[in-house]
Amino acid sequence: MSTQSANPREPTSHVNSISKSKILVVGAGGIGCEILKNLCVSGFQDIEVIDLDTIDVSNLNRQFLFRKEHVGKSKAVVARESIISFNSNVNIKAYHDSIFNQEYGVNFFKRFDLVLNALDNRAARNHVNRMCLAADIPLIESGTAGYSGQVELIKKGMTQCYECQPKPQQKSYPGCTIRNTPSEPVHCIVWAKHLFNQLFGEEDPDQDVSPDTEDPEVKKDGAFSVTESGDVKRKSTRQWAQEVDYNPEQLFNKFFKDDINYLLSMENLWKTRKPPVPISWEKALTCESRISNDEESSKSLDMQVLSISKYTQIFASTVNILKKELAGKKFLMWDKDDTPAMDFVTACANIRAFIFSISQKSKFEIKSIAGNIIPAIATANALIAGAAVLYALRVLQNDYEKCPTIYLRQKSIYSKVLLATDKSLQKPNPNCYVCSAKPVVNVFVNVNKMLVKEFETEVLKNTLNMVAPDAILDGKGVVVISSEEGETEINNKKTLCEVGIVDGSILKVDDFLQNYELIINVNQYEAKEKDDPPFKFIANPAELKAKQIDGVKNGVTAAKNDLPNQEMHTDNDDVVICTTDNDDFGASSSKKRKLNPVEDDDDDLIILDEQLE
């Protein structure tokens, strides 16, 4: 294919700027695949792509650069091979690696003319945002969640950065994490919900709970059969369950023993992770894992975490009940208020959590997480990726003013507008703790209780999204936290007060990897209620909460301050979990449909606390 023939009307100077530009794509998932394809057919000839993820079978019907034989391989590497197969003129380099690694520092980013993000988590987005600011390289953010999507240009000194505005709490989890390497309770809850649908609900191949069951060499409990011609025919989970008459013991052993043993055979998964411990039916019936205490026993059953033995009994009884309910029906609909269905998900989630050494949750807690599930829309990937590459073309021509934030929204009865834009570029927030000239934040913490290591992990890394922080106590020049291994390890188990950090202290924090400096004002804070957070973080007192306002009014783009431009989206492979505090949305009497600034592109599911109107 001739790259210039794809743009026959473009002026020669524009074609040259495209062909000579060097582009970095971060992420090769749902949107990443679309972006790479669009770059290729638009005439871009020098592209690099980085992604740590590998291809899961559930990716195949949405990430078109991948095929069945690619399952388990690097997304970045396979995406490169696929792109070259239909345009050999493209020079594309792939990295199967984490963008957080030190070799991808500021000098690495300075090699590029433009960066396009298609990531699967906010921490990585924050990091790339800071690296592009440090390198002074334009960044195009893009992502979708269900029918919603967004494309935004980030240019140092010209536009707001990714962290200029507060965002609601949201998390995203790839499908391979749900199926193969869960590390949080919510992973197990989503898996249990999938299992219910596979056994009793409306079947969806993307919700297959077994690891890599497309592989004919993995034959567990008759999950595969061979025809007379020698072809391998895969049985669905439902078909196999019906053949064993929904025998609770056989079901249990397949999902919690055999499938776990298969995961253990994938040795590369456990090089840096704690491996799961399979559990058999017989062992589970006698496993008393529950820690009893007076406080726990005084709670109602729905508020308690029970023993594995008890959850095994609940699993068996609910399987029998649901089997009877299924008789004569095509499928059952899962409902959080249906006791057997909710008990089944609770039992399965906690048994899986036990296997993977993850903290277990009460039925009440699980019910609050598993309540709302809606499917994601893969076609949104193509729309958003197209807009992202269109903006890439404009950026290379220095037409920054023609790149206002684009919002993709679901068509509603209130407005027929699908794509809306800001009227102009959003200016940097002068109080941003990342891109302002002198970034300052206030941290409220109990200096007498919080340990230095906890401050480093929870405040500097998890909240302020630093990677390799160094902290110096202003006025004394004392290094209290160092990114050099072992240099300040002696401080880890000391309280902040014990190392000289008290109410009113000022910390100068530097992240050499991100080329990022920050001033932290420390304020004494004591939690008054049991559920109060251990610390609070304020960058700008006037903007403590993410805004949620009407986006498009009467079919006309709203004023620039009326759009939720503060929130970007994250491309993810399979599941988006949005745990947004209802207080962030506020009450509104408007009947106009609100733009929901959800963060993540998703190929299978979105779980929302508050669904779109």
C-alpha positions in Angstrom: 0.0 0.0 0.0 1.3 3.4 -0.9 1.4 5.6 2.2 1.0 8.8 0.2 -1.9 7.5 -1.8 -3.9 7.5 1.5 -3.6 11.3 1.6 -3.7 12.3 -2.1 -4.9 15.9 -1.4 -2.5 16.7 1.4 0.2 19.3 0.6 3.7 18.0 0.2 4.9 19.7 3.4 2.2 18.0 5.4 3.0 14.6 3.9 6.6 15.1 4.7 5.9 16.1 8.3 3.8 12.9 8.7 6.4 10.5 7.2 9.3 12.1 9.0 7.7 12.3 12.5 8.5 9.9 15.2 5.5 8.6 17.2 5.2 6.8 20.5 2.0 4.8 21.3 1.7 3.7 24.9 -0.7 0.8 25.1 -1.7 -1.8 22.5 -5.1 -2.9 23.7 -8.6 -2.0 22.3 -7.8 1.6 21.4 -4.1 1.0 20.9 -4.8 -1.4 18.0 -7.1 1.1 16.3 -4.5 3.9 16.8 -1.7 1.8 15.3 -3.8 0.9 12.3 -4.8 4.5 11.7 -1.3 5.8 12.0 -0.1 3.2 9.5 -2.7 3.9 6.9 -2.3 7.7 7.4 1.3 7.7 6.3 3.2 7.6 9.5 6.4 5.6 9.0 8.3 5.7 12.3 6.3 4.3 15.2 7.2 2.8 18.6 4.7 1.0 20.8 5.1 -0.2 24.4 2.8 -2.5 26.4 3.5 -4.8 29.3 0.3 -6.9 28.7 -0.1 -10.2 26.9 -3.0 -11.3 24.7 -6.0 -13.0 26.4 -8.5 -15.1 24.5 -11.3 -12.6 25.5 -9.4 -9.9 23.5 -9.8 -11.6 20.2 -13.2 -10.4 19.1 -12.3 -6.7 19.8 -8.6 -6.2 19.3 -8.4 -7.0 15.6 -4.6 -7.2 15.3 -4.6 -10.4 17.3 -5.6 -14.0 16.4 -6.2 -17.2 18.3 -2.6 -18.3 17.8 -1.4 -15.1 19.5 -3.0 -15.9 22.9 -0.3 -15.5 25.6 2.0 -13.5 23.5 3.0 -9.8 23.9 0.4 -7.4 22.6 3.0 -4.9 21.5 5.1 -7.4 19.6 2.1 -9.1 17.9 0.6 -5.7 17.0 3.9 -4.7 15.4 3.9 -8.0 13.3 0.3 -7.5 12.3 0.9 -3.9 11.2 3.9 -4.8 9.1 2.0 -7.6 7.4 -0.3 -5.1 5.7 2.2 -2.2 5.3 5.8 -3.3 5.1 6.9 0.3 4.6 6.3 1.1 8.3 9.2 1.1 10.6 7.7 0.1 13.9 9.5 -1.0 17.1 7.7 -2.8 19.9 8.6 -3.0 23.6 7.1 -5.7 25.8 7.8 -3.7 29.0 6.5 -1.4 31.6 6.5 2.3 30.8 7.5 2.9 34.5 10.9 1.3 34.0 13.9 3.6 34.4 15.1 3.2 30.8 12.0 5.0 29.6 13.0 8.3 31.2 12.8 11.9 30.0 15.5 11.4 27.4 13.5 8.5 25.9 10.4 10.7 25.5 12.4 13.5 24.0 13.1 11.2 21.0 9.5 11.6 19.8 7.5 14.3 18.2 4.2 13.1 19.7 2.9 10.6 22.2 -0.5 8.9 22.1 -1.8 7.3 25.2 -4.0 4.1 25.2 -3.4 2.8 28.7 -5.3 0.7 31.2 -4.8 2.5 34.5 -4.6 5.9 35.9 -1.2 5.5 37.6 0.4 4.9 34.2 -1.5 7.8 32.7 -0.3 10.1 35.4 3.3 8.9 34.8 3.2 9.5 31.0 1.6 12.9 31.6 4.5 13.9 33.8 7.1 12.5 31.4 5.7 14.4 28.5 5.6 17.6 30.5 9.2 17.1 31.6 10.2 16.4 28.0 7.9 19.1 26.6 6.4 16.7 24.1 2.7 16.9 23.1 0.5 14.2 24.5 -2.9 13.0 23.1 -5.0 11.2 25.7 -7.8 9.0 24.5 -10.2 6.4 25.9 -13.7 5.1 26.0 -16.1 3.5 28.5 -19.3 2.1 27.1 -20.9 4.7 24.9 -18.7 7.5 26.3 -15.3 8.5 25.1 -12.8 11.4 25.1 -9.8 12.7 23.2 -7.7 15.5 24.7 -4.5 17.3 23.8 -2.0 18.0 26.5 0.7 20.5 25.7 2.9 22.0 28.3 2.1 25.7 29.1 -0.8 25.7 26.6 -3.4 23.2 27.9 -4.3 21.7 31.2 -2.5 18.5 32.0 -4.0 15.1 32.9 -3.8 15.9 36.6 -5.0 19.6 36.5 -8.4 18.7 37.8 -9.5 16.2 40.5 -11.1 13.0 39.3 -13.5 10.5 40.8 -12.1 7.3 42.1 -12.1 4.7 39.3 -10.2 1.5 38.7 -9.8 -0.7 35.7 -9.0 -4.4 35.4 -8.0 -6.3 32.3 -9.9 -9.6 31.6 -6.7 -11.6 31.9 -6.3 -10.2 35.5 -9.9 -11.4 36.3 -9.3 -14.9 34.9 -5.6 -15.5 35.6 -4.0 -13.3 38.2 -6.5 -11.6 40.6 -4.9 -9.5 43.3 -7.9 -7.7 44.8 -11.3 -8.7 46.1 -13.1 -7.0 43.3 -11.3 -9.3 40.8 -12.8 -12.3 42.5 -16.2 -10.7 42.6 -16.3 -10.1 38.9 -15.1 -13.6 38.3 -17.8 -15.0 40.4 -20.5 -13.0 38.6 -19.1 -14.4 35.3 -19.3 -17.9 36.7 -22.9 -17.4 37.5 -23.7 -16.4 34.0 -21.7 -19.3 32.5 -23.6 -21.9 34.6 -27.0 -20.4 34.9 -27.3 -17.0 33.1 -27.2 -15.9 29.5 -23.9 -17.2 28.2 -21.3 -14.8 26.9 -18.0 -16.3 25.5 -16.1 -13.2 26.7 -17.1 -14.1 30.3 -15.5 -17.6 30.2 -14.0 -18.1 33.7 -11.5 -20.9 32.9 -7.9 -19.9 32.0 -7.1 -20.3 28.3 -9.6 -23.1 27.7 -9.3 -22.5 23.9 -6.1 -24.5 24.1 -6.9 -28.0 22.9 -3.9 -29.4 24.9 -5.6 -28.5 28.1 -8.3 -31.0 28.7 -9.9 -30.8 32.1 -12.9 -32.8 33.2 -14.1 -33.5 29.7 -14.2 -29.8 28.7 -13.1 -30.9 25.2 -14.2 -33.8 23.0 -12.8 -35.1 19.8 -14.9 -35.8 16.7 -14.4 -38.8 14.4 -12.5 -36.6 12.0 -10.0 -35.8 14.8 -11.2 -32.2 15.2 -11.2 -30.7 18.6 -14.7 -29.5 19.7 -14.8 -27.3 22.8 -17.7 -27.7 25.2 -19.2 -24.7 26.9 -19.1 -24.5 30.7 -22.9 -24.8 30.6 -22.9 -27.9 28.5 -20.3 -29.6 30.6 -22.2 -28.7 33.8 -25.3 -30.2 32.4 -23.5 -33.4 31.5 -22.4 -33.8 35.2 -25.9 -32.8 36.3 -24.6 -29.8 38.1 -22.8 -32.0 40.6 -21.5 -29.5 43.3 -18.4 -31.6 44.0 -17.4 -31.8 40.4 -18.1 -28.2 39.7 -16.1 -27.2 42.8 -13.1 -29.3 41.8 -13.0 -27.9 38.3 -13.2 -24.3 39.2 -11.2 -24.3 42.4 -8.7 -27.1 41.9 -8.2 -28.2 38.3 -8.4 -24.7 36.8 -6.0 -23.4 39.5 -3.6 -26.2 38.8 -3.6 -25.2 35.1 -2.8 -21.6 36.1 0.1 -22.9 38.1 1.5 -24.6 35.0 1.8 -21.2 33.4 5.1 -20.6 35.3 5.8 -17.1 33.9 2.7 -15.7 35.7 4.2 -16.5 39.1 7.8 -15.3 38.8 6.9 -12.1 40.6 3.6 -13.0 42.1 2.5 -15.3 45.0 1.1 -18.4 43.3 -2.4 -19.6 44.2 -3.1 -22.7 46.2 -5.7 -25.0 44.7 -8.2 -26.5 47.1 -10.2 -29.7 46.7 -13.8 -30.3 47.7 -12.8 -32.6 50.5 -10.3 -30.2 51.9 -12.6 -27.2 51.6 -15.3 -28.9 53.7 -13.0 -29.0 56.6 -11.2 -25.7 56.1 -11.9 -23.4 59.0 -10.2 -20.2 57.8 -12.3 -17.8 59.6 -10.8 -15.8 62.4 -13.3 -15.6 65.2 -13.5 -12.7 67.6 -16.2 -11.0 69.7 -16.5 -8.0 67.4 -17.0 -10.3 64.3 -19.5 -12.7 66.0 -21.7 -9.8 67.1 -22.3 -8.8 63.5 -25.2 -10.1 61.4 -24.4 -13.0 59.1 -24.5 -10.7 56.0 -21.8 -8.5 57.7 -19.5 -11.4 58.6 -16.8 -13.2 56.6 -17.5 -16.9 57.1 -15.2 -19.9 56.9 -14.2 -21.6 53.7 -16.1 -24.7 55.0 -19.2 -22.7 55.3 -18.8 -21.0 51.9 -18.3 -24.5 50.4 -21.6 -25.6 51.9 -23.3 -22.4 50.6 -21.8 -23.1 47.2 -23.3 -26.6 47.1 -26.7 -25.6 48.4 -27.1 -22.6 46.0 -26.0 -24.7 43.0 -28.8 -27.2 43.8 -31.3 -24.3 44.2 -30.3 -22.5 41.1 -30.3 -25.8 39.1 -34.0 -26.3 40.0 -34.8 -22.7 39.1 -33.1 -23.2 35.8 -35.2 -26.2 34.9 -37.6 -25.4 32.0 -35.9 -22.0 31.4 -33.3 -20.9 28.9 -31.4 -19.0 31.6 -31.6 -17.1 34.9 -31.1 -13.4 35.4 -28.7 -12.5 38.1 -30.1 -10.1 40.7 -28.3 -8.8 43.7 -31.6 -9.0 45.6 -32.1 -12.7 44.7 -30.8 -14.5 47.8 -29.5 -17.8 46.1 -27.8 -15.8 43.3 -26.2 -13.4 45.7 -25.1 -16.2 48.0 -23.6 -18.1 45.1 -21.5 -15.1 44.0 -20.4 -14.4 47.6 -19.3 -18.0 48.2 -17.4 -18.3 44.9 -15.7 -14.9 45.3 -14.5 -15.7 48.8 -13.3 -19.2 47.9 -11.3 -17.8 45.0 -10.0 -15.0 47.2 -8.8 -17.6 49.7 -7.0 -19.5 47.0 -5.2 -16.4 45.8 -4.4 -15.1 49.3 -6.7 -12.1 48.9 -8.7 -10.6 51.7 -12.3 -11.9 51.8 -15.4 -9.7 52.0 -18.8 -10.0 53.7 -21.9 -10.6 51.7 -22.9 -7.0 52.3 -19.7 -5.7 50.9 -19.8 -7.9 47.9 -23.4 -7.0 47.2 -22.4 -3.3 47.0 -19.7 -4.0 44.4 -21.5 -6.6 42.2 -24.7 -4.6 41.9 -24.5 -2.8 38.5 -22.9 -4.3 35.4 -23.4 -2.9 31.9 -21.6 -4.1 28.6 -19.0 -1.9 27.1 -19.2 -0.8 23.4 -16.1 -1.8 21.4 -17.1 0.4 18.4 -16.4 3.4 20.5 -12.7 2.5 20.2 -12.7 3.1 16.5 -14.4 6.5 16.8 -12.1 7.7 19.5 -8.9 6.3 17.9 -9.9 8.0 14.7 -10.2 11.4 16.5 -6.9 10.8 18.2 -5.0 10.3 15.0 -6.8 13.3 13.4 -5.5 15.4 16.3 -2.0 13.9 15.7 -2.1 15.2 12.2 -3.1 18.7 13.4 -0.4 18.7 16.2 2.3 18.0 13.6 1.1 21.1 11.7 1.2 23.1 15.0 -2.5 23.6 14.7 -3.0 23.2 18.5 -6.0 25.6 18.6 -7.9 23.1 16.4 -7.6 20.4 19.0 -10.2 21.1 21.7 -11.3 18.2 23.8 -13.7 15.9 22.0 -16.4 14.0 23.9 -18.2 10.9 22.6 -21.6 10.4 24.3 -24.5 8.0 24.0 -27.4 9.3 21.9 -30.3 10.2 24.2 -33.8 11.6 23.9 -32.6 14.9 25.1 -29.9 15.5 22.5 -28.9 14.0 19.1 -25.3 15.1 19.5 -22.9 12.2 19.6 -19.6 14.1 19.4 -19.2 17.4 21.3 -16.2 19.6 21.7 -15.0 22.3 24.0 -15.0 25.8 22.4 -11.3 26.2 23.0 -8.3 24.6 24.6 -8.6 24.3 28.4 -5.9 26.4 30.0 -3.6 25.0 32.7 -4.8 25.0 36.3 -2.6 27.6 38.1 -3.0 25.5 41.2 -2.2 22.1 39.7 0.3 20.2 41.8 1.9 18.8 38.7 2.2 21.4 35.9 2.1 24.7 37.8 5.3 26.7 38.2 5.6 25.9 41.9 3.5 22.9 42.7 2.4 22.7 46.3 0.0 20.3 48.1 -1.2 20.1 51.7 -1.2 16.7 53.3 -3.2 16.2 56.5 -1.8 13.2 58.5 -1.3 12.0 62.0 2.4 12.5 62.4 2.4 10.5 65.6 1.0 7.4 64.1 1.9 7.2 60.4 5.1 5.4 59.6 7.6 6.8 57.1 7.3 3.8 54.9 3.5 4.1 54.9 3.9 7.8 54.0 6.1 6.9 51.1 3.8 4.2 49.8 0.3 5.5 50.4 0.9 9.3 50.1 3.8 9.8 47.7 3.3 6.8 45.4 -0.3 5.7 45.6 -1.9 9.1 46.0 0.6 11.5 44.4 1.6 8.9 41.8 5.4 9.2 42.2 7.6 6.4 41.1 11.0 7.0 42.8 10.5 9.8 45.4 13.2 11.5 47.5 12.0 13.6 50.4 14.0 16.2 52.2 12.9 18.0 55.4 13.1 21.7 54.5 15.2 23.9 56.7 17.2 21.0 58.1 18.4 19.3 54.8 17.6 15.9 56.3 16.8 13.2 53.7 14.0 11.2 55.3 13.0 9.2 52.2 15.4 8.1 49.5 14.9 6.3 46.2 18.4 4.8 46.7 18.0 1.3 48.1 19.0 1.0 51.7 19.9 4.7 52.2 17.0 5.6 54.5 15.7 2.1 55.3 16.4 2.8 59.0 13.5 5.3 58.9 10.9 2.9 57.5 9.4 1.8 60.8 9.7 5.2 62.5 6.8 7.5 62.8 6.9 10.8 60.9 7.3 12.6 64.2 10.3 10.5 65.1 12.2 11.6 62.0 11.3 15.3 62.6 8.2 15.6 60.4 5.7 17.5 62.6 2.7 19.8 62.2 3.8 22.6 60.0 6.8 20.8 58.5 7.6 21.4 54.8 8.9 18.5 52.6 10.7 19.0 49.4 10.0 15.9 47.3 11.7 15.1 44.1 11.1 12.2 41.6 14.2 11.9 39.5 12.5 9.5 37.1 9.6 11.8 36.3 11.8 14.9 36.6 9.1 16.2 39.0 9.5 18.4 42.1 6.8 19.1 44.7 6.4 21.0 48.0 4.4 19.2 50.7 3.0 21.1 53.6 2.4 18.7 56.5 -0.6 19.3 58.7 -1.5 17.3 61.9 -4.8 15.4 61.4 -6.5 12.9 63.6 -9.3 10.7 62.4 -12.4 11.3 64.5 -14.6 8.5 63.2 -13.8 4.9 62.6 -14.4 5.2 58.8 -12.4 8.4 58.4 -9.4 8.1 56.0 -5.9 7.9 57.6 -4.8 11.0 55.7 -6.2 13.8 53.5 -4.7 15.4 50.5 -5.6 18.9 49.2 -4.0 20.6 46.2 -6.4 23.5 45.8 -9.1 24.0 48.4 -11.5 25.5 45.8 -11.4 22.3 43.7 -11.6 19.4 46.2 -14.1 17.4 44.2 -14.4 16.3 40.6 -17.1 18.3 38.7 -20.1 16.7 37.0 -22.0 19.2 34.8 -24.2 19.2 31.7 -22.2 18.9 28.6 -24.3 19.6 25.5 -27.4 21.8 25.8 -30.0 21.9 23.1 -27.7 20.4 20.6 -25.1 23.1 21.0 -21.7 22.7 22.6 -21.7 24.1 26.1 -19.3 26.8 27.3 -15.8 25.5 28.1 -16.4 25.4 31.8 -19.5 23.3 31.4 -17.8 20.2 30.1 -16.1 17.7 32.4 -12.7 18.2 30.7 -10.9 17.3 33.9 -11.5 13.7 33.4 -9.7 11.5 30.9 -10.5 7.9 29.9 -8.4 4.8 30.1 -8.2 2.2 27.4 -8.6 -1.2 29.1 -8.9 -4.7 27.8 -11.9 -6.2 29.5 -13.4 -4.7 32.7 -13.9 -1.3 34.1 -14.8 -0.9 37.8 -16.0 2.7 38.6 -16.4 3.4 42.3 -17.4 7.0 42.2 -18.5 8.8 45.3 -22.0 10.0 44.8 -21.1 13.2 46.5 -18.9 14.1 43.6 -21.9 14.3 41.2 -24.1 16.6 43.2 -27.8 17.1 42.8 -29.2 18.7 39.7 -32.7 19.5 38.6 -31.7 19.6 35.0 -33.4 17.0 32.8 -30.5 17.1 30.3 -28.4 14.0 30.1 -25.1 14.5 31.8 -21.8 13.6 30.3 -20.3 11.0 32.6 -16.5 11.5 32.6 -15.8 7.8 33.0 -12.2 6.8 32.6 -11.7 3.5 30.9 -12.1 1.8 27.5 -13.4 -1.6 28.1 -14.0 -4.7 26.0 -16.3 -6.6 28.2 -17.8 -4.9 31.2 -18.3 -1.7 33.0 -19.4 -1.7 36.6 -20.8 1.6 37.8 -22.1 2.9 41.0 -24.3 5.3 39.0 -25.3 4.3 35.5 -25.8 6.8 32.7 -29.3 8.2 32.2 
